Amino acid sequence: MAVKIVIERRVLPGQERRVLELLKALRVRCLEESGYISGETLRDSEDAHNLVVISHWFGLMDWRRWHSSETRKVMESEIRIHLAAPERVRVLLEGLSESHSGA
């Protein structure tokens, strides 16, 4: 089952360019990960300090493996020093199971 990961970050003023560079490096590294499909980085049109990354993974276990990897932890720690607040991570699953769909 495919999953989408939405990560919202509030960047410190003046740090937007640096965070975008770090996010690009993180996405390039994801290309080497099993189960990674694609990703995109978006900037809030009304507040340039809010960045959203949406990544697509083949399965939940692929995401969990990457999320808990040492490589990701190191790269994320470099990003976090430029943030005004902790990142918010949402894991979204595709579709509904039979028990939730009412089928």
C-alpha positions in Angstrom: 0.0 0.0 0.0 1.5 3.3 -1.0 2.0 6.0 1.6 2.5 9.8 1.4 4.5 11.5 4.0 3.8 15.2 4.7 6.5 17.1 6.7 5.8 20.7 7.6 8.7 22.9 8.8 8.7 26.5 10.1 12.0 27.9 9.1 13.8 30.7 10.9 13.9 34.0 9.0 16.8 34.2 6.7 17.4 30.5 6.7 15.0 29.5 3.9 17.7 29.1 1.2 19.9 27.0 3.4 17.0 24.7 4.4 16.0 24.3 0.8 19.6 23.2 0.0 19.6 20.7 2.8 16.2 19.4 1.7 17.4 18.9 -1.8 20.4 16.9 -0.5 18.0 14.8 1.6 15.8 14.1 -1.4 18.8 13.1 -3.6 19.8 10.7 -0.8 16.3 9.3 -0.7 16.7 8.2 -4.4 19.0 5.5 -3.1 16.4 4.1 -0.7 14.4 1.1 -1.4 10.7 2.0 -1.7 11.2 5.7 -2.3 9.0 6.8 -5.3 9.2 10.6 -5.4 9.1 13.8 -3.5 8.5 17.5 -3.7 9.1 20.6 -1.7 6.5 23.4 -1.5 6.6 26.9 0.0 3.5 28.5 1.5 2.4 31.2 -0.8 1.4 33.5 2.1 4.3 32.7 4.4 7.7 31.9 2.9 8.9 30.6 6.3 6.6 27.5 6.0 7.9 24.7 3.9 6.2 21.4 3.2 7.8 18.3 1.9 5.6 15.5 0.4 7.2 12.2 -0.3 5.8 9.1 -1.8 6.8 5.6 -0.6 5.9 2.2 -1.9 5.0 1.0 1.6 4.8 2.0 5.2 7.8 -0.2 6.2 9.9 1.5 3.5 9.2 4.9 5.1 9.7 3.6 8.6 13.1 2.1 7.7 14.2 5.4 6.2 12.7 7.5 9.0 14.7 5.5 11.7 17.9 5.3 9.7 21.1 6.9 11.0 21.6 8.7 7.7 18.2 10.5 7.9 18.8 11.3 11.6 22.1 13.0 10.8 20.6 14.9 7.8 17.5 16.0 9.8 19.7 17.3 12.7 21.4 19.7 10.2 18.0 20.9 9.1 16.5 21.3 12.7 19.0 23.9 13.7 17.4 26.2 11.1 13.8 25.7 12.3 11.7 27.9 14.5 9.7 24.9 15.8 9.8 21.1 15.6 8.8 19.6 12.3 5.4 18.0 12.0 5.3 14.6 10.3 2.1 13.1 9.0 1.9 9.6 7.5 -1.0 9.3 5.1 -2.1 5.9 3.8 -3.7 5.3 0.5 -7.4 4.4 0.5 -9.4 2.7 3.2 -9.5 -0.8 4.5 -12.8 -2.7 4.2 -13.5 -2.2 7.9 -13.2 1.6 7.6 -14.9 2.0 4.2 -18.3 0.6 5.2 -18.0 -2.1 2.5 
